Amino acid sequence: MTEKRFDLSDHRHNLFYNGLHEAFWGFGIAFHTTYAVVPLFLKMLGAPPIIIGSAAGVFTACAAIPQISIAFLGQRIRNLKKGVMVAHSVMIPPMLLAGFVFGFLAPSGPSAWIIYFSCFVLFSIGVGVVFPIWADFLEQVHLPERRGEFFGVSFAITNGAGFAGGIVVKKLLESVPFPSNFGFGFLVYGLCIFLAVLLFFYYRLKPRKHEDVNRDFGLFRRQLSQVLRTEKNYRRYLYSRMLLAANYPAISLYAVYAHDKLQFNVSEAGTFTAITVLLSGISSFLLGKLGDRIGHKHVFVLVFLGYLGAMVTALLSTKMSHAYLIFVFLGVGQGGFLTTAMSLIFEFAGEEGDKKIYFALTDTITAPFVVFFIVLSGIFIPIYGMSMVLMGLGVFIAFGVIALAFFTQDPKSLSTQYAPPESLM
C-alpha cells in the first residue's frame, strides 16, 4: 500500500491550525513583551539598569543554553507531536508562578525584582528547550516552496492577536493596582500557552524517513564543527549576527528611555505593544512573501534597517508621537525578523540538513555576544548615559547590516548544501 504524500491540502490544514496556535500565543505574549512590559515592570520593581536593559538579551541568551543538548536528544524523538507538546509545557510553570506571586501575593521591596527575574530566566530557558524540537516539527507540517507564506501568515496572525492583547494590557494596567496588574497578565499568558499547546493534536505531519539515531555525543559535536568548517557562507551569516546582537539590549531600553524623557503613564506599555504587534503582523506577512521572491537574506537587511529606524527615532524623540513611532519601526523589524530568520535557517540547512543543528548553532554562538552587549551597556549607562550607549549600540548594528548585506550570500542562490561526510554518518 502506497503511503499518502503530504500535499497542498495538508499544508493548508496545518496553516489553519498553526494560525489558531499563533493566535493564542500572540494574544498571551502581549502581556509579557521583552521590549515594553518586562522592562517597565522591572523598572517599577526597582531593578538596576543592567537588569532592565537585559530583558530581550537575557531571553535570547538563556534560550540558547539548552539548545545544543536538546538538538542532540531530539534525534531520539519518534513521536514529534508528543515531543513538541512536552517541550512547550516546560514554559508554563515559571509563567504561572510569576503570575500567582505578583497577582495574589503582590510582593514589594528591593528583592521583589529578583523573584520575578528568576521566573523570567527559567521561562527563557524553557523557550530554548522548545526551539530545536519546534524547528523539527515545523519542517514536517509545511511545503518548502510555500515556507515564507506559511511563516508569514502564521506570524501575521500572532501579531494580529497581539494587537488585541495590547489593548487588554493597557486596560489591565490602568484598572488594577501594581503589581497585581502585571501578575494577572502573566497568568493570562500561561493559560494561552496551555491552549496553544493543545492545538498540536490536530496537525498532519509528513511521513518521516527511517533514520538511525545517533547516540554518540562526540559524533554529534563533530557534525556541529563540520558545519562551521565547511559552510563559509553560514559562517559569514554568523559573523553578521554577532554584531547584530547589539540590538537586544537596545530593544529593552527603548520603553525605559522614552519613559525617562517623556514621563508617560506606565499603561502606555499596552499601547506600545498594540502598535508593535500590528506593524509586526503586516511586516511578517509582506516580508515573508517578499523573501520567497527576492531571497530572505535581502529581506533580513530590510529588517535591521527597521531596527535602526527605531533607534534613531528614540534618540530624537521629544513627544509621545515620537515614542509611538519607535514602536512602529520596532514592529516592522520584529515581524520581519521572525519570518526571515526562521526561513534563512531552513535554507542554510537545505532539504537534507538537520534543522535542529542550525537552530542550535545560531543561537548558541550568538548568545555570548548578546551577553557581552548587555554587560557593556550596563557598565556604560551609569557613566555616559543611555543616549550615548544607544548610539554606540547603533554603530555595531550598522556594521552588522553591512556584513549581512555585502559579505553574506543568499543561501537559496547557492547550489551547494551541507551534507555530513560519510566518516561522520
C-alpha positions as CSV (number, residue, x, y, z in Angstrom):
1,M,0.0,0.0,0.0
2,T,1.4,3.4,-1.0
3,E,1.9,5.9,1.8
4,K,-0.1,9.1,1.3
5,R,2.1,12.0,0.3
6,F,2.0,15.3,2.1
7,D,0.3,17.7,-0.3
8,L,-1.2,21.2,-0.5
9,S,-4.4,20.3,1.3
10,D,-2.3,19.1,4.3
11,H,-0.2,22.3,4.1
12,R,-3.4,24.4,4.2
13,H,-4.9,22.3,7.0
14,N,-1.8,22.8,9.1
15,L,-1.7,26.5,8.3
16,F,-5.2,26.8,9.7
17,Y,-4.3,25.2,13.0
18,N,-0.9,26.9,13.1
19,G,-2.9,30.2,12.7
20,L,-5.1,29.3,15.7
21,H,-2.0,28.2,17.7
22,E,-0.3,31.5,16.9
23,A,-3.5,33.5,17.8
24,F,-3.4,32.1,21.4
25,W,0.4,32.6,21.5
26,G,0.2,36.2,20.2
27,F,-2.6,37.3,22.5
28,G,-0.8,35.9,25.5
29,I,2.7,37.2,24.7
30,A,1.2,40.8,24.7
31,F,1.2,40.5,28.5
32,H,4.9,39.7,28.6
33,T,6.7,41.6,25.9
34,T,10.5,42.0,26.3
35,Y,10.5,45.4,24.6
36,A,7.8,47.1,26.7
37,V,6.0,45.2,29.5
38,V,9.0,43.4,31.0
39,P,11.5,46.4,31.1
40,L,8.8,48.7,32.6
41,F,7.8,46.1,35.1
42,L,11.4,45.6,36.2
43,K,11.9,49.4,36.4
44,M,8.8,49.7,38.7
45,L,10.1,46.9,40.9
46,G,13.4,48.9,41.3
47,A,15.7,46.7,39.4
48,P,19.2,48.1,38.5
49,P,19.7,49.5,34.9
50,I,21.8,46.5,33.8
51,I,18.9,44.2,34.6
52,I,16.3,46.4,33.0
53,G,18.3,46.7,29.8
54,S,18.9,42.9,29.7
55,A,15.4,41.7,29.2
56,A,15.5,40.9,25.5
57,G,19.1,39.8,25.7
58,V,18.7,37.5,28.7
59,F,15.7,36.0,27.0
60,T,17.8,35.2,23.9
61,A,21.0,34.1,25.8
62,C,19.1,31.8,28.3
63,A,17.1,30.3,25.4
64,A,20.4,29.3,23.8
65,I,21.7,27.4,26.9
66,P,19.8,24.1,26.4
67,Q,19.7,24.1,22.6
68,I,22.8,22.0,21.7
69,S,21.8,19.3,24.2
70,I,18.1,19.4,23.1
71,A,19.2,19.2,19.4
72,F,21.2,16.0,20.2
73,L,18.5,14.4,22.4
74,G,15.8,15.5,19.9
75,Q,17.1,13.0,17.4
76,R,15.6,10.2,19.5
77,I,12.1,11.6,19.4
78,R,9.9,9.4,17.2
79,N,6.5,11.0,18.1
80,L,7.0,14.6,17.1
81,K,3.6,15.7,18.3
82,K,4.2,14.4,21.8
83,G,7.7,15.8,21.8
84,V,6.7,19.3,20.8
85,M,3.8,19.4,23.3
86,V,6.0,18.3,26.2
87,A,8.7,20.8,25.2
88,H,6.2,23.7,25.1
89,S,4.8,22.6,28.5
90,V,8.2,23.4,30.2
91,M,7.4,27.2,29.7
92,I,4.1,27.1,31.6
93,P,5.1,26.6,35.3
94,P,7.5,29.6,35.6
95,M,5.0,31.9,34.0
96,L,2.1,30.7,36.2
97,L,4.4,31.0,39.3
98,A,5.3,34.7,38.4
99,G,1.6,35.4,37.8
100,F,0.5,33.9,41.1
101,V,3.2,35.5,43.2
102,F,2.7,39.1,41.7
103,G,-1.1,38.7,41.1
104,F,-2.1,37.5,44.5
105,L,0.8,37.8,46.9
106,A,2.0,41.2,45.5
107,P,5.5,41.3,47.0
108,S,7.3,44.7,47.2
109,G,10.7,45.9,48.4
110,P,14.2,45.6,47.0
111,S,14.1,41.9,46.5
112,A,10.9,41.7,44.5
113,W,12.6,42.1,41.2
114,I,14.8,39.1,42.0
115,I,11.7,36.9,42.4
116,Y,10.3,37.9,39.0
117,F,13.7,37.8,37.2
118,S,14.3,34.2,38.4
119,C,11.0,33.2,36.9
120,F,11.9,35.1,33.7
121,V,15.2,33.2,33.4
122,L,13.5,29.8,33.9
123,F,10.9,30.7,31.3
124,S,13.6,31.8,28.9
125,I,15.5,28.5,29.3
126,G,12.2,26.7,28.7
127,V,11.9,28.6,25.3
128,G,15.4,27.1,24.5
129,V,14.0,23.6,25.1
130,V,11.3,24.3,22.6
131,F,13.2,25.8,19.7
132,P,15.1,22.8,18.3
133,I,12.1,20.4,18.6
134,W,9.7,23.0,17.2
135,A,12.0,23.6,14.2
136,D,11.9,19.8,13.5
137,F,8.1,19.8,13.9
138,L,7.6,22.8,11.6
139,E,9.6,21.2,8.9
140,Q,7.1,18.3,8.9
141,V,4.0,20.5,8.6
142,H,4.6,22.7,5.6
143,L,5.6,22.6,2.0
144,P,9.2,24.1,1.4
145,E,8.1,26.1,-1.6
146,R,5.4,27.9,0.5
147,R,7.6,28.4,3.6
148,G,7.6,32.2,3.5
149,E,3.9,32.2,3.1
150,F,3.4,29.7,6.0
151,F,5.6,31.6,8.4
152,G,4.4,35.0,7.1
153,V,0.7,34.2,7.6
154,S,1.2,32.5,10.9
155,F,3.2,35.3,12.4
156,A,0.8,37.9,11.0
157,I,-1.9,36.1,13.0
158,T,0.3,36.1,16.0
159,N,0.7,39.9,15.8
160,G,-3.0,40.5,15.0
161,A,-3.9,38.7,18.2
162,G,-1.2,40.6,19.9
163,F,-2.8,43.8,18.9
164,A,-5.9,42.8,20.7
165,G,-3.8,41.7,23.6
166,G,-2.1,45.0,23.7
167,I,-5.4,46.8,24.1
168,V,-6.3,44.5,27.0
169,V,-2.9,45.1,28.6
170,K,-3.5,48.8,28.6
171,K,-6.9,48.4,30.3
172,L,-5.5,45.9,32.8
173,L,-2.5,48.1,33.8
174,E,-4.8,51.1,34.2
175,S,-7.6,49.4,36.2
176,V,-5.7,47.0,38.6
177,P,-3.2,48.1,41.3
178,F,0.5,47.4,40.8
179,P,2.0,44.7,40.8
180,S,-1.2,42.6,40.6
181,N,-2.0,44.1,37.2
182,F,1.2,42.7,35.7
183,G,0.8,39.4,37.7
184,F,-2.7,38.8,36.3
185,G,-1.3,39.4,32.8
186,F,1.4,36.7,33.4
187,L,-1.4,34.3,34.4
188,V,-3.2,35.0,31.1
189,Y,0.0,34.3,29.2
190,G,0.4,30.9,30.9
191,L,-3.2,29.9,30.1
192,C,-2.7,31.0,26.5
193,I,0.4,28.8,26.1
194,F,-1.6,25.8,27.5
195,L,-4.4,26.3,25.0
196,A,-1.9,26.8,22.1
197,V,-0.1,23.5,23.0
198,L,-3.4,21.6,22.9
199,L,-3.8,22.5,19.2
200,F,-0.7,20.5,18.2
201,F,-3.0,17.4,18.4
202,Y,-4.7,18.5,15.1
203,Y,-1.7,18.9,12.8
204,R,-0.9,16.5,10.0
205,L,2.7,15.5,9.7
206,K,4.7,14.4,6.6
207,P,5.8,10.8,6.5
208,R,9.2,10.6,8.2
209,K,12.1,8.6,6.7
210,H,13.5,6.0,9.0
211,E,16.8,7.3,10.3
212,D,19.4,5.7,12.6
213,V,19.6,7.5,16.0
214,N,23.0,9.0,16.8
215,R,23.7,8.2,20.5
216,D,27.3,9.4,20.3
217,F,27.6,13.0,21.5
218,G,31.2,13.1,20.3
219,L,30.0,12.4,16.8
220,F,27.2,15.0,17.1
221,R,29.8,17.6,18.2
222,R,31.9,16.7,15.2
223,Q,28.9,17.3,13.0
224,L,28.5,20.7,14.5
225,S,32.1,21.6,13.9
226,Q,31.9,20.2,10.4
227,V,29.1,22.6,9.6
228,L,31.2,25.5,10.8
229,R,34.3,24.4,8.9
230,T,32.7,23.7,5.6
231,E,29.8,26.3,5.4
232,K,31.7,29.5,4.7
233,N,28.6,31.5,3.8
234,Y,26.9,30.3,7.0
235,R,29.9,31.5,9.0
236,R,29.6,34.9,7.4
237,Y,26.0,35.0,8.4
238,L,27.0,34.2,12.0
239,Y,29.6,37.0,11.9
240,S,26.9,39.5,11.0
241,R,24.6,38.1,13.7
242,M,27.3,38.5,16.3
243,L,27.4,42.2,15.5
244,L,23.6,42.5,15.3
245,A,23.4,41.1,18.8
246,A,23.8,44.7,19.9
247,N,20.2,45.1,19.0
248,Y,19.0,43.1,22.0
249,P,19.9,45.5,24.8
250,A,18.7,48.4,22.6
251,I,15.3,46.8,22.3
252,S,14.9,46.5,26.0
253,L,16.0,50.2,26.6
254,Y,13.6,52.0,24.2
255,A,10.5,51.9,26.5
256,V,12.5,52.9,29.6
257,Y,14.5,55.6,27.7
258,A,11.2,57.1,26.3
259,H,9.7,56.9,29.8
260,D,12.6,58.8,31.3
261,K,12.3,61.5,28.6
262,L,8.5,61.9,28.4
263,Q,7.2,60.6,31.8
264,F,4.1,58.9,30.4
265,N,1.8,56.6,32.3
266,V,3.2,53.0,32.5
267,S,-0.1,51.8,31.0
268,E,1.3,53.0,27.7
269,A,3.1,49.7,27.6
270,G,-0.2,48.3,26.2
271,T,-0.3,50.9,23.5
272,F,3.4,50.2,22.6
273,T,2.6,46.5,22.4
274,A,-0.5,47.1,20.2
275,I,1.4,49.3,17.8
276,T,4.4,46.9,17.7
277,V,2.3,43.8,17.0
278,L,0.1,45.5,14.5
279,L,3.1,46.6,12.4
280,S,4.8,43.3,13.1
281,G,1.9,41.4,11.6
282,I,1.8,43.4,8.5
283,S,5.6,43.2,8.2
284,S,5.6,39.4,8.8
285,F,3.2,38.7,6.0
286,L,4.6,41.2,3.4
287,L,8.3,40.4,4.1
288,G,7.6,36.7,4.2
289,K,6.1,36.9,0.7
290,L,8.9,39.2,-0.5
291,G,11.5,36.8,0.9
292,D,10.1,34.0,-1.2
293,R,10.6,36.2,-4.3
294,I,13.9,38.0,-3.8
295,G,15.6,35.9,-1.1
296,H,15.2,36.0,2.7
297,K,18.7,37.4,3.2
298,H,17.9,40.6,1.3
299,V,14.8,41.0,3.4
300,F,16.8,40.4,6.6
301,V,18.8,43.5,5.7
302,L,15.5,45.5,5.5
303,V,14.5,44.1,8.9
304,F,17.6,45.6,10.6
305,L,17.1,48.9,8.8
306,G,13.8,48.9,10.5
307,Y,15.5,48.3,13.8
308,L,17.9,51.2,13.1
309,G,14.9,53.4,12.4
310,A,13.6,52.6,15.9
311,M,16.9,53.6,17.4
312,V,17.2,56.9,15.5
313,T,13.6,57.8,16.4
314,A,14.3,57.0,20.1
315,L,17.3,59.3,20.2
316,L,15.5,62.2,18.5
317,S,12.1,61.7,20.4
318,T,10.7,64.8,22.1
319,K,6.9,64.0,22.3
320,M,4.6,61.0,22.6
321,S,4.0,60.7,18.8
322,H,7.8,60.0,18.5
323,A,7.5,57.4,21.2
324,Y,4.8,55.6,19.2
325,L,6.9,55.9,16.1
326,I,9.7,54.0,17.9
327,F,7.4,51.0,18.1
328,V,6.2,51.3,14.6
329,F,9.8,50.8,13.4
330,L,10.3,48.1,16.1
331,G,7.2,46.3,14.8
332,V,8.5,46.3,11.2
333,G,11.8,44.8,12.5
334,Q,10.3,42.2,14.8
335,G,7.7,40.9,12.3
336,G,10.2,40.6,9.5
337,F,12.8,39.0,11.9
338,L,10.5,36.1,13.0
339,T,9.7,35.1,9.4
340,T,13.0,35.8,7.8
341,A,15.4,34.4,10.5
342,M,13.5,31.1,10.5
343,S,13.3,30.8,6.7
344,L,17.1,31.5,6.5
345,I,17.9,28.7,8.9
346,F,15.9,26.2,6.8
347,E,17.6,27.4,3.7
348,F,21.1,27.2,5.2
349,A,20.3,23.6,6.3
350,G,18.9,22.6,2.9
351,E,16.4,19.9,2.4
352,E,18.6,17.1,3.8
353,G,20.4,19.1,6.6
354,D,19.4,18.7,10.3
355,K,17.5,21.9,11.1
356,K,18.0,21.4,14.8
357,I,21.8,21.7,14.3
358,Y,21.5,25.1,12.6
359,F,19.0,26.5,15.0
360,A,21.1,25.4,18.0
361,L,24.4,26.6,16.5
362,T,23.0,30.0,15.5
363,D,21.6,30.8,19.0
364,T,24.4,29.2,20.9
365,I,27.2,31.0,19.0
366,T,25.5,34.4,19.1
367,A,24.4,34.2,22.8
368,P,27.8,35.2,24.3
369,F,27.8,38.3,22.2
370,V,24.3,39.1,23.4
371,V,25.6,38.8,27.0
372,F,28.6,40.9,26.0
373,F,26.5,43.8,24.8
374,I,24.2,43.6,27.8
375,V,27.2,43.8,30.2
376,L,28.8,46.6,28.2
377,S,25.5,48.6,28.3
378,G,25.1,48.0,32.0
379,I,28.6,49.3,32.7
380,F,28.4,52.4,30.5
381,I,24.9,53.6,31.1
382,P,25.7,55.0,34.6
383,I,28.9,56.6,33.2
384,Y,27.8,58.0,29.9
385,G,24.0,57.9,30.0
386,M,21.5,55.9,27.9
387,S,21.7,58.2,24.8
388,M,25.4,57.5,24.3
389,V,25.0,53.8,24.9
390,L,22.2,53.6,22.4
391,M,24.4,55.4,19.8
392,G,27.3,53.0,20.5
393,L,25.0,50.0,20.0
394,G,23.8,51.6,16.8
395,V,27.3,51.6,15.4
396,F,27.6,47.8,16.0
397,I,24.2,47.2,14.4
398,A,25.2,49.3,11.3
399,F,28.4,47.2,10.9
400,G,26.3,44.1,11.2
401,V,23.9,45.3,8.5
402,I,26.9,45.9,6.2
403,A,28.4,42.5,6.9
404,L,25.0,40.9,6.1
405,A,24.3,42.9,3.0
406,F,27.7,42.8,1.3
407,F,29.5,39.7,2.7
408,T,26.8,37.1,3.1
409,Q,25.2,35.5,0.1
410,D,21.5,34.4,0.0
411,P,21.6,30.7,0.7
412,K,18.8,30.0,-1.8
413,S,21.1,31.2,-4.6
414,L,23.8,28.7,-3.7
415,S,23.7,25.3,-5.3
416,T,25.8,23.5,-2.6
417,Q,24.1,22.3,0.5
418,Y,25.6,20.8,3.7
419,A,25.7,17.1,3.9
420,P,27.7,15.4,6.7
421,P,30.6,13.5,5.3
422,E,30.4,9.7,5.3
423,S,33.0,9.5,8.1
424,L,30.6,11.2,10.4
425,M,27.5,9.3,9.4
